[in-house]
Amino acid sequence: MVANDGRALLAAAQRGLGIAMLPEVLARDSIDTGRLIRVLPNTHGPVRELRLLFARDPGQRLRALIDFIVSALPI
């Protein structure tokens, strides 16, 4: 199966349709609950860069979003 939507690949893997290479942030809950298991723990996909651009004073709501994104991503 080829898909450009990680959620579709996650759903297929959860239904037992094969192995999927998924971002950690997308698969974490399924792994933690046992719906998925890691089969190649030392294999990693391509690294993608993420940049957050914002004004000098982002405000409370934007600062909360930035903090959430940073905490959700493995650094």
N, C-alpha and C positions, 0 to 999 in steps of 0.2 A: 504494500500500500504506500502510496506517495501522497502527502498532503502538506499544504503550507499553513496549516493550523495545528499548533501543538495540542490543543484540547481534543481535536479529532484523533490524533495519534495516541493520546493518553486514554481516551475512551476505548480505542481498539485494543490497546495493550491490556487494559483492565478486563476486557471481554475474552482475553486469552487468544487473540488473533496473531500474536507474534511478539517480537522484541522491538522496543522503540528507544531511540536516543532522544531524551527529553531534557529540557533545562531543569536543574535542581529545584528551582522555585516552583515549577509547575508540578513536579512529581513528588515533592517532599511529603505531602499529606498521605498520598497513596502508599508510599514506602513505609511511613511511620505506622499506618494502620494495617499493614500486611497485604493490602490489595495488589501491590507490586513488590517484586524483589529485585535487587541489583544482581545482574548476571555478569557484568564486566566492570567491577568497581574501579579499576585503574585506567579505564578508557574515558577520554574526555573529548567532547566535541570542539568545534572551533570557538575561540575566544572572541567575543564581540565587545567593542568599547561602547560605553554609555557615558554621555556627558549631560550634565544638568546645567542649563544656563538660566540665570535669573538676575534680577536687579540687586543692587547692593543691600537693600533692606527688603527681603522678600515678604514680610508680614507673617502673622501667626499661622494662617491656614497653609500658605505655601511652604513655610518652614516645617510644619507638621508633615506635609507630603514628602518633602525632601528627606526628612529624618526616617520616614517609613520606608521609602525606596532604598535608602542606604542600609537600613537594618535588615531588609528582606534579601539583599543580594550578598552572596559570598564574596568577601574581599580578601 
